[in-house]
């Protein structure tokens, strides 16, 4: 008996029956007629199964009370109910089977209801997320539209700014071109002013020389009592007689030989040429470097070009001076007679006629020598004729220096030689611990084996002396080198006594 009651309690048949009735009540208006009848039949079957189990429990309970156990209760309650027309259905299944089916049905219904509620909750959640995502999408679309509008606005403003910038660049370029033209015009005017100033200085020096010569001549005239008129500067006999009342037919002693124009002006010309040499280094060299930088990118090559131009100018000027001196000696030797020597007369003639120097020919010789020099190179679209003004000035200075006593010259300089602190100073970009010269920037100025003005060089480690390299074995280069070497050594000039000068 207790087992049957337990199964009824565990099966929750009445709870499941109540749930089904409630579910039918809720879904009755929406269900079809067949569906509602099917659910009612299901409820009837469940009810009959429960009643069958209850009758079985009643029978077992009555049998436990004996033969007449529970008779009164059955009479008073069951019989009147049965007389009211109740008929129990004879189920073809056992009690255990009916309870298992009821339990499975209840479990399925519970799972269905749980799945439905879970589905409803998930649907609500998905709808909420969908609405949120839709709102975010709308906000993103609005931001994209606003960004697109701002981008278009910025693009329009940038286009206007670019047009304005291009116009400003065009205006600035035109202003820059005008400024460059104006600077070039001012520079040309400044060069003219510099030329005028140099001419004025030269004229002043010549005036001072003439005044000093005039003073010397006047003093000489005052010291000579037997002369009534100033003697002409010409070739005169070595002895002159002067008659007086006391000294009749008595030869007068020879007057001391007067200094020549070259000797009188030697110190002035010396100081002027030294100053001009410094100007060539400090002014003309820098101007020429700026001009060459337009065509040559290598700063070292620019310095090499200028240094070789200076060396070649000194070499050509010395050769021209020697040639002119030979012609002057040949011209004056037949007519020379006087207290002074022929060499003094030749030197004085050269100093008085420095303007006869053919500087244009020397410039051409220098450019020709630079064209075959293997140490320097130049762009093919340009020529060394760009250095003509600078070479002209250097040749004039070098030619005038040869007429000094003693003459001024530059020493022999080779790449890779040992650095001499007495001759050169190191440039700012040198390695100050390097003992060898990589290349020279400006030559030193020598006077009688002593350094008058130091030059400039660049010292670097690994600078080794090497012979000249020929870039192309052309006949012109070999012949020009042979002709120059056959003339005389380039830098082997050494001061000699006046009697050995030619």
HELIX and SHEET records of a PDB file:
HELIX    1   1 UNK A    2  UNK A   11  1                                  10    
HELIX    2   2 UNK A   13  UNK A   27  1                                  15    
HELIX    3   3 UNK A   33  UNK A   64  1                                  32    
HELIX    4   4 UNK A   71  UNK A   73  1                                   3    
HELIX    5   5 UNK A   74  UNK A   78  3                                   5    
HELIX    6   6 UNK A   79  UNK A   83  1                                   5    
HELIX    7   7 UNK A   95  UNK A  223  1                                 129    
HELIX    8   8 UNK A  261  UNK A  264  1                                   4    
HELIX    9   9 UNK A  266  UNK A  279  1                                  14    
HELIX   10  10 UNK A  280  UNK A  284  3                                   5    
HELIX   11  11 UNK A  285  UNK A  292  1                                   8    
HELIX   12  12 UNK A  299  UNK A  332  1                                  34    
HELIX   13  13 UNK A  342  UNK A  352  1                                  11    
HELIX   14  14 UNK A  354  UNK A  356  5                                   3    
HELIX   15  15 UNK A  359  UNK A  371  1                                  13    
HELIX   16  16 UNK A  384  UNK A  387  5                                   4    
HELIX   17  17 UNK A  388  UNK A  402  1                                  15    
HELIX   18  18 UNK A  475  UNK A  487  1                                  13    
HELIX   19  19 UNK A  498  UNK A  500  5                                   3    
SHEET    1   A 3 UNK A 408  UNK A 409  0                                        
SHEET    2   A 3 UNK A 445  UNK A 447 -1                                        
SHEET    3   A 3 UNK A 450  UNK A 453 -1                                        
SHEET    1   B 3 UNK A 424  UNK A 426  0                                        
SHEET    2   B 3 UNK A 455  UNK A 459  1                                        
SHEET    3   B 3 UNK A 437  UNK A 442 -1                                        
END                                                                             
